[in-house]
Amino acid sequence: MADAELDLPSLVAAVLSVHERCAAQASRAVNINLTLRNWLIGAYLHEYELRGADRARYGDGLFSELADQLSKAKVSNCGKRQLYRYARFYKLYPEIVGTLSPQLARPAMAARYR
């Protein structure tokens, strides 16, 4: 913009350009983080089903009970059906762990059981 004529249409064009590029980048970042979030939820569910100290207490009702508690905590997209999807997503794509930062690569819950 330094070489462009400094007039209002040029300013509007510059602001629109920056806005569109940043909005696209933010959207990509949100999509990546939601994918990782859902995969990690699946990982936590998987680890809990394998090693949870009180897993027998919930049995088949685990996903319903968890969905109820997450709903009360206002966690979005964590209904019973979605929780099943997250668990399946984790099992179908275990290689996603390679894309995570070291802090997220090993779920905190899983670390407690190892």
C-alpha positions as CSV (number, residue, x, y, z in Angstrom):
1,M,0.0,0.0,0.0
2,A,3.0,2.3,0.4
3,D,3.2,2.9,-3.4
4,A,-0.5,3.1,-3.9
5,E,-2.4,6.3,-4.1
6,L,-3.7,7.2,-0.6
7,D,-7.4,7.6,-1.2
8,L,-10.5,6.2,0.4
9,P,-11.1,3.5,-2.2
10,S,-7.5,2.2,-1.7
11,L,-7.9,2.2,2.0
12,V,-11.2,0.2,1.7
13,A,-9.6,-2.3,-0.6
14,A,-6.6,-2.7,1.7
15,V,-8.8,-3.3,4.8
16,L,-11.0,-5.7,2.9
17,S,-8.0,-7.7,1.7
18,V,-6.5,-8.0,5.1
19,H,-9.9,-8.9,6.6
20,E,-10.5,-11.6,4.0
21,R,-7.1,-13.2,4.4
22,C,-7.2,-13.1,8.2
23,A,-10.8,-14.5,8.3
24,A,-9.8,-17.4,6.0
25,Q,-6.8,-18.1,8.2
26,A,-8.8,-18.0,11.4
27,S,-11.4,-20.3,9.9
28,R,-8.7,-22.9,9.0
29,A,-7.3,-22.6,12.5
30,V,-10.7,-23.2,14.1
31,N,-11.4,-26.2,11.8
32,I,-8.0,-27.7,12.7
33,N,-8.6,-27.1,16.4
34,L,-12.1,-28.6,16.4
35,T,-10.8,-31.7,14.6
36,L,-8.1,-32.1,17.2
37,R,-10.6,-31.4,20.0
38,N,-13.0,-34.1,18.7
39,W,-10.1,-36.6,18.2
40,L,-8.8,-36.0,21.8
41,I,-12.3,-36.4,23.2
42,G,-12.4,-39.8,21.4
43,A,-9.0,-40.6,22.9
44,Y,-10.2,-39.8,26.4
45,L,-13.2,-41.9,25.9
46,H,-11.2,-44.8,24.6
47,E,-8.7,-44.7,27.5
48,Y,-11.6,-44.4,30.0
49,E,-13.3,-47.4,28.5
50,L,-10.1,-49.4,28.9
51,R,-8.8,-48.1,32.2
52,G,-11.3,-46.0,34.0
53,A,-11.5,-46.8,37.7
54,D,-15.3,-46.4,37.9
55,R,-16.1,-47.5,34.3
56,A,-18.1,-50.5,35.5
57,R,-20.4,-48.2,37.4
58,Y,-21.5,-46.5,34.2
59,G,-21.2,-49.4,31.8
60,D,-23.4,-48.9,28.7
61,G,-24.7,-45.6,30.2
62,L,-21.3,-43.9,30.0
63,F,-22.0,-41.9,26.9
64,S,-25.4,-40.8,28.2
65,E,-24.1,-39.8,31.6
66,L,-21.1,-38.0,30.1
67,A,-23.3,-36.2,27.6
68,D,-25.6,-35.1,30.4
69,Q,-22.7,-33.7,32.5
70,L,-21.1,-32.0,29.6
71,S,-24.4,-30.4,28.6
72,K,-24.8,-29.0,32.1
73,A,-21.2,-27.6,31.8
74,K,-22.3,-26.0,28.5
75,V,-19.8,-27.9,26.4
76,S,-21.0,-27.7,22.8
77,N,-21.4,-30.7,20.4
78,C,-21.0,-33.4,23.1
79,G,-24.3,-35.1,22.9
80,K,-24.5,-38.9,23.2
81,R,-24.4,-39.4,19.5
82,Q,-21.5,-37.0,19.0
83,L,-19.5,-38.8,21.7
84,Y,-19.9,-42.1,19.9
85,R,-18.7,-40.3,16.7
86,Y,-15.7,-38.9,18.5
87,A,-14.7,-42.3,19.9
88,R,-15.1,-43.8,16.4
89,F,-13.1,-41.0,14.9
90,Y,-10.2,-41.7,17.3
91,K,-10.3,-45.4,16.5
92,L,-10.4,-44.8,12.7
93,Y,-7.6,-42.2,12.6
94,P,-5.0,-43.1,15.3
95,E,-2.2,-41.4,13.1
96,I,-3.6,-37.9,14.0
97,V,-1.5,-38.1,17.1
98,G,1.6,-37.3,15.0
99,T,0.1,-33.9,14.2
100,L,-0.4,-32.9,17.9
101,S,1.9,-30.8,20.0
102,P,3.7,-32.8,22.7
103,Q,1.4,-31.4,25.3
104,L,-1.6,-32.8,23.6
105,A,-0.1,-35.9,22.0
106,R,-0.7,-38.0,25.2
107,P,-4.1,-37.2,26.8
108,A,-3.8,-36.3,30.4
109,M,-6.3,-39.0,31.4
110,A,-4.4,-41.6,29.5
111,A,-1.2,-40.6,31.3
112,R,-2.7,-41.3,34.7
113,Y,-3.4,-44.9,33.7
114,R,0.0,-45.7,32.3
